[in-house]
């Protein structure tokens, strides 16, 4: 699994000590972008929708398109704009306006959206992000875990094997049992100053966690499957 370490990471010497790691740089706070381009193996460029949702504003999507464009490549990819509390139709409308190559992009499936919508997304996009939302907003809940089970069951039953990235639930994603390809975490950025371990030790410990590479269909509660 690839772990994208969220930025900004301060002070600067701490960020520099993480050279060779993979980084997530958000549009909502891009101050570390140049440094991460120079020293990161792979970058995930986040659209800032979560910050916008929590703070109550609408991002400037054309500015986001322009911000990511110089950096997209086979190893650096961007999250397609999304509305966290929106409908599948709302998010498809935003996806239709995305001007960049799909193979360098990731579309978001929100857990409150239907499973058949996830199926359609995986037919057209090689990389899909799972976003916690609605009744499934809490990754510590049994409801959240059951929804993730249902999503992976659908992907396995239908023979779909996209790259699946878990947004903002890195601990659950990397511990398994689901075969996520990548996740992002702000653990190092938020906690290195108060941890007994330094940032490089924290990052190494996170990067060493890997879930299984395959999924076996599991029993599920039928009232959660939609």
Order of alpha helices (4+ residues) and beta strands (2+ residues): beta-alpha-beta-alpha-beta-alpha-alpha-beta-alpha-beta-alpha-beta-alpha-beta-alpha-beta-alpha-alpha
